[in-house]
Amino acid sequence: MKTTMIPMLIIGGLMTAQTAFATAPLDVSLGLETHEETYREYEDGRRVMQQKGRLYGLNAAAQYHFNDAHSVKLEGRYAKGKIDYTGGENPSKENPEGTPYGSAHQKDVPRRAYDVRAVYGYQKPVRSNVTLIGEAGIGHRALRDLNSRIDPEDYDRKNETTYAQIGVEAKVALANGLEISPKISYNHGIRGRQYSYFGDDTITLKQHHAKGVEVELPISRTRGNQHKISYTPYYRGWRVPVSDTAYRIEKDEDGDDVIAAYSEPKNYTHEFGVKLQYTF
């Protein structure tokens, strides 16, 4: 009797674990992505600076399903590439008004970017082949321009934004394991910082009330082993109001001390890209 009870308990435990895993699986996604990025700054309605280039990156996500309705997801991406700068020269002693937009150029500036976030999701079937998903979470994104690698006299910049996100997605199952899942999300900046690195000194500017939107259209196919391959065109956009002002004592062209004021103009970022993911 004892010798049969132990195997039965083991089998029962395995079946229970298997059932629990079936109702609370962990999905892992790995992928590649690329996007064309355009960043523009404006003062008094006039464009004063533009950066444009292509970035290539990796993305990953892990989603844990508590049951058929509730889940949590941790996702991130990292991208790098080169951008071209278009702007104008700042005012100087020789040219007190500076030069207009389009008079200054810099090619192939290295750029780095990453974005990580944690998201809670709730899903509910609304038709036999349609499931609606609502999401809410918090994320952190960073962009870094390494201008000093092109011009040693130039300075590097970094932007960081912590944001809240809400989104809605519709999963539509089609024939032959195909699925489309249009999704739109709104991002609202909680904390924004712009850093400019001048040698041993760093200028820090605060940015408030950044707003962003993301639109995705994943097209997926699930294989017989339940592994999924997805191709996703996407758009990401941000609008950031003018920052606060920071002051710094500098030397002018005559060697005299002057107080310089720094602020980050109102700016817009647009990213159009595609990503390829494998989920298992």
C-alpha positions in Angstrom: 0.0 0.0 0.0 2.8 2.4 0.9 4.8 1.6 -2.2 1.8 2.5 -4.5 0.9 5.7 -2.6 4.2 7.4 -3.1 4.2 7.1 -7.0 0.6 8.2 -7.0 1.3 11.2 -4.9 4.3 12.1 -7.2 2.1 11.7 -10.3 -0.7 13.8 -8.7 1.8 16.5 -7.8 3.2 16.6 -11.4 -0.4 16.8 -12.8 -1.2 19.6 -10.4 2.0 21.5 -11.4 1.3 21.0 -15.0 -2.3 22.3 -14.6 -1.0 25.3 -12.7 1.6 26.0 -15.4 -1.1 25.7 -18.1 -3.2 28.4 -16.4 -0.2 30.6 -15.4 2.4 30.3 -18.2 5.4 32.5 -18.7 5.9 33.8 -22.2 9.3 35.0 -23.2 9.9 37.1 -26.4 13.2 37.9 -28.1 13.6 40.1 -31.1 15.3 42.6 -33.4 14.1 46.0 -34.4 15.1 49.1 -36.5 13.6 52.5 -36.8 14.2 55.9 -38.4 14.3 58.6 -35.8 13.8 62.4 -36.2 14.3 64.8 -33.3 13.5 68.5 -33.7 13.7 71.5 -31.4 11.6 74.7 -31.7 11.9 78.3 -30.4 9.1 80.8 -30.9 7.6 78.5 -33.5 10.8 78.3 -35.5 12.8 75.1 -36.0 16.3 75.5 -34.5 17.7 72.0 -34.5 17.2 68.6 -36.1 18.7 65.2 -35.6 17.9 62.4 -38.0 19.2 58.8 -38.4 18.6 55.1 -38.2 19.0 52.9 -35.1 19.2 49.2 -34.8 18.5 47.3 -31.6 17.4 44.3 -29.6 14.2 43.8 -27.6 13.0 41.3 -25.0 9.9 40.7 -22.9 8.7 38.3 -20.2 5.0 38.0 -19.4 3.6 36.0 -16.5 -0.1 35.1 -16.7 -1.7 34.7 -13.3 -4.9 33.3 -15.0 -6.9 33.8 -18.1 -7.5 37.5 -17.3 -4.6 39.0 -15.4 -0.9 39.2 -16.2 2.3 41.2 -15.6 5.0 42.0 -18.2 8.5 43.2 -18.1 9.9 44.5 -21.4 12.9 46.4 -22.7 14.8 47.4 -25.7 18.2 48.8 -26.6 19.2 50.5 -29.8 22.3 52.2 -31.3 23.1 54.0 -34.5 24.2 57.3 -36.0 22.4 60.5 -36.6 23.0 63.6 -38.6 22.7 67.0 -36.9 21.4 70.2 -38.6 21.3 73.5 -36.7 22.9 76.9 -36.4 25.8 78.5 -34.5 25.3 80.1 -31.2 25.8 83.9 -30.8 29.5 85.0 -30.6 31.5 88.1 -30.4 32.0 88.0 -34.2 28.4 87.2 -34.8 26.2 88.4 -32.0 23.0 87.0 -33.5 24.4 83.6 -34.3 23.7 81.8 -37.6 20.3 80.5 -38.9 19.0 77.0 -38.9 20.6 75.0 -41.6 24.0 76.7 -41.5 25.7 74.1 -39.2 25.9 70.3 -39.9 27.5 67.3 -38.2 27.4 63.8 -39.6 27.3 60.3 -38.1 27.0 61.3 -34.4 26.7 58.1 -32.3 23.4 57.7 -30.5 22.3 55.1 -27.9 18.8 54.5 -26.6 17.1 52.2 -24.2 13.6 51.8 -22.7 12.4 49.5 -19.9 9.0 49.1 -18.4 6.7 47.0 -16.2 3.1 46.6 -17.2 -0.1 45.1 -15.7 -2.5 43.7 -18.2 -6.2 42.6 -18.1 -7.7 40.8 -21.0 -11.3 39.8 -21.8 -12.8 38.0 -24.8 -15.5 40.0 -26.5 -16.1 37.6 -29.5 -15.0 34.1 -30.3 -11.9 35.4 -32.1 -11.4 38.8 -30.5 -9.9 39.6 -27.2 -9.5 43.1 -25.8 -6.5 43.9 -23.5 -6.1 46.9 -21.2 -2.6 47.8 -19.9 -1.2 50.2 -17.3 2.4 50.5 -16.2 5.5 52.6 -15.6 8.6 52.9 -17.8 12.0 54.6 -18.1 13.6 55.7 -21.3 17.0 57.2 -22.0 18.7 58.7 -25.1 22.4 59.6 -25.3 24.3 61.5 -28.0 28.1 61.0 -28.0 29.1 64.2 -29.9 32.6 64.3 -28.4 33.5 61.2 -30.4 33.1 63.2 -33.6 34.4 66.5 -32.3 36.6 66.5 -29.1 35.5 70.1 -28.4 31.8 69.2 -28.5 29.9 67.9 -25.5 27.8 64.8 -24.9 24.1 64.9 -24.0 21.7 62.5 -22.3 17.9 62.6 -21.8 16.1 60.5 -19.3 12.3 60.3 -18.8 10.3 58.2 -16.3 6.7 57.9 -17.5 3.4 56.2 -16.9 1.7 54.3 -19.6 -1.9 53.2 -20.4 -2.8 51.3 -23.5 -5.4 49.2 -25.2 -4.9 46.2 -27.6 -7.3 44.0 -29.7 -6.1 40.5 -30.5 -8.0 39.2 -33.6 -7.5 35.5 -34.4 -7.6 34.6 -38.1 -7.3 31.3 -40.0 -4.2 29.1 -40.1 -2.8 30.4 -36.8 -2.6 34.0 -38.0 -3.3 36.9 -35.7 -3.3 40.7 -35.9 -3.2 42.8 -32.7 -3.5 46.6 -33.2 -2.4 48.5 -30.1 -2.2 52.1 -29.1 -0.7 53.5 -25.9 -0.4 56.9 -24.2 2.7 57.9 -22.2 2.8 60.7 -19.7 6.2 61.9 -18.3 6.6 61.8 -14.5 10.2 62.9 -14.3 12.4 64.3 -17.1 16.0 65.3 -17.0 18.3 66.6 -19.7 22.1 66.3 -19.0 24.8 68.2 -20.9 28.4 67.1 -20.1 31.0 69.9 -20.3 34.2 68.2 -19.2 34.1 68.0 -15.4 30.9 70.0 -15.2 27.3 68.8 -15.9 24.3 71.0 -16.6 21.0 69.4 -15.5 17.7 70.7 -16.8 14.3 69.6 -15.6 11.6 68.7 -18.1 7.9 68.5 -17.1 4.7 67.2 -18.7 6.2 65.2 -21.6 3.6 63.4 -23.6 4.0 60.4 -25.9 2.1 58.0 -28.0 2.9 54.5 -29.4 1.0 52.7 -32.2 1.8 49.0 -33.1 0.3 46.6 -35.6 1.7 43.1 -34.8 1.1 40.4 -37.4 1.7 37.0 -35.8 1.6 33.3 -36.7 1.5 30.6 -34.0 3.2 27.3 -34.9 2.1 23.9 -33.8 4.4 24.0 -30.8 2.6 27.2 -29.6 5.7 29.3 -30.5 4.9 32.5 -32.2 6.7 34.7 -34.7 5.6 38.4 -35.0 6.3 41.1 -37.5 5.4 44.6 -36.1 5.4 48.0 -37.8 5.3 50.7 -35.2 5.4 54.4 -34.5 6.6 56.1 -31.3 6.3 59.8 -30.7 7.1 62.3 -27.9 6.3 66.0 -27.3 8.4 67.7 -24.6 7.7 71.3 -23.5 10.6 73.8 -22.8 12.6 72.9 -19.8 13.5 75.1 -16.8 16.6 77.3 -16.9 20.1 76.5 -15.4 22.9 79.0 -15.0 26.6 78.5 -15.2 29.7 80.8 -14.9 31.8 80.7 -18.1 34.7 82.5 -19.7 33.8 84.6 -22.7 36.1 85.2 -25.7 38.0 87.9 -23.8 38.6 85.7 -20.8 36.0 87.5 -18.6 33.6 85.6 -16.3 30.0 85.7 -17.6 26.8 84.0 -16.5 25.4 81.7 -19.2 21.8 80.5 -19.2 20.9 77.1 -20.5 17.5 75.6 -21.3 16.2 72.8 -23.5 13.7 74.1 -26.2 10.4 72.5 -26.9 11.1 69.3 -28.9 9.4 66.5 -30.8 10.6 63.0 -31.4 9.2 60.7 -34.2 10.2 57.0 -34.6 9.0 54.9 -37.5 10.2 51.3 -37.5 9.6 47.5 -37.6 10.5 44.7 -35.2 10.6 40.9 -35.5 10.0 38.8 -32.4 10.0 35.2 -31.5 7.8 34.2 -28.5 8.1 30.9 -26.7 
